[in-house]
């Protein structure tokens, strides 16, 4: 049975960090729901290659209605973490121990939600210090899985490992 995956995304996301995992999740029978400030618009990747149609506005969704959370990187997570609604959604997913997949700058939302304390994680090199200050046990590896819940990776080069481990959690 497919899972319902919330994807928090806005303009300037890293194109491949959304499209590659989202396509693989869908191929495996899961539903990926793109969530931004308002539904019906589309957001643009920072490489200019990909556009994502927004399915739901943040005010229309509840963390309880989703099985997992997916946070692609790029500038998108930094933009979203300035909005308390996205931070709260992230915090609720982490506290409910639902699978959370964050790549590259994606962990910025986890930092702002104060949910990395004591967690094994990785992210893009430029946010490593921020992650350490947030209390994460930082690992410079292609993919880090923590407590069978949190999957983090560093860059688009890590996508195969990130997708593999994310799909494992979605199928369990």
Secondary structure by P-SEA (a helix, b strand, c coil): cbbbbbbbccccccccccaaaaaaaaaabbbbbbbcccccbbbbcccccbbbbbcccccccccccccbbbbbccaaaaaaaacaaaaaaaaaaaaaccbbbbccccaaaaaaacccccccccccccaaaaaaaacccccccccccccccbbbbccccaaaaaaaaaaaaaac
